[in-house]
Amino acid sequence: MKTTASFLRVIGFAILAFFLLELTIGSGEQWAIIKYPIIWAVLAMLLFFAIALETIAAALQRILFGGLNPEAKERYLAAEKLREQNRFGWFKRKYSEMLGAKPVETEQEIVLDHNYDGIRELDNKLPPWWVYMFYATIIFAVVYLVRYHIFDGTDQREEYEIEIAQAKAEVEEYKKNNKDLIDANTVELLTDASDIEAGKSIFVANCVACHKDSGGGGIGPNLTDDYWILGGGIKNIFHTISEGGRAGKGMISWKTDLKPSEMAQVASYVMTLHGTNPVDGKEPEGEVWVDENAPVDNVEVKVIDSTTIKIEMNNEPVVDDLRAEGK
Ligand code: HEC
């Protein structure tokens, strides 16, 4: 018994020492014990001292006990025994108090009069642990109500929105720093004047030979009208520039000459040419291209009179306004 106790004390001391060292030595994300292996040596020393102390204490006790007269020995043993019995007494008492159950011997006091075919009922009190927990929920509810419904605490919806806004900002930041991570599926129309300018100089340097300064077309098709051979919109245009046109037509793949960010810039510049209607523009080739994913706010519905409405698409196509005859 004695040896188990000192064994436990030594282990407990070692664990305490370990956590104190971890807490007090700043080692960033890493465990201090991994970052500074010398801690192993310190712990080993402390463990050694603890064992030595325990051994010395036990030896002293044995010597002192040996020096007592028989009567005192008996008294000492009795006191030891009592101490052993009362160990954890406080916890044991509290534990049974919290259960709140009557001991079996006194159940007689709380049995109810009624006899249900031989089955009788005990009128036990609610266990205190349960009652206290119930009170705690009431207090919690009041605090919650005041904080979130009377004062303006951030509720789940607001927390969600804050996190989304933060994530969006991070994504923006990431995109800004990693402009070349785009491809035809993720590219987005650039609208910054600096990007359009850069796109224009790329266009002038590489594309005008076949598409003309104005984009009106020469060897290559007209880039300013609503008709596209390979599809309009930023994603298709990016794809055409990156992968080239149909074989043998003359539009090469530019992805070895231009970085993805540059292809996005020149594609965005090409988008700005739309509708400029240059005088020397080539005849349309291909099909009218309508963006299926165009945001709805590009579409304007005008009521002309009670039988006619006019739908205007502000972006594309500019060819015809769609007219719909109402009832
Ligand atoms: C050597 C001539 C030539 C050069 C240089 C050239 N293109 Fe083209 N481009 C063409 C031809 C030809 C086509 C038609 C391809 C087809 O029909 O498949 C075309 C098609 C396109 C299309 C698709 C048009 C449609 O109707 O779908 C886009 C967009 C385009 N080019 C952009 C560019 C850009 C941007 C550059 C410069 C980086 C460039 N081109 C350089 C000849 C050229």
Boltz pocket constraint, residues with backbone or C-beta under 6 A from the ligand:
constraints:
  - pocket:
      binder: B
      contacts: [[A, 202], [A, 203], [A, 206], [A, 207], [A, 208], [A, 209], [A, 210], [A, 211], [A, 219], [A, 220], [A, 221], [A, 222], [A, 223], [A, 227], [A, 228], [A, 229], [A, 230], [A, 231], [A, 232], [A, 237], [A, 240], [A, 241], [A, 244], [A, 245], [A, 246], [A, 247], [A, 249], [A, 250], [A, 251], [A, 252], [A, 254], [A, 266], [A, 267], [A, 270], [A, 285], [A, 286]]
      max_distance: 6.0
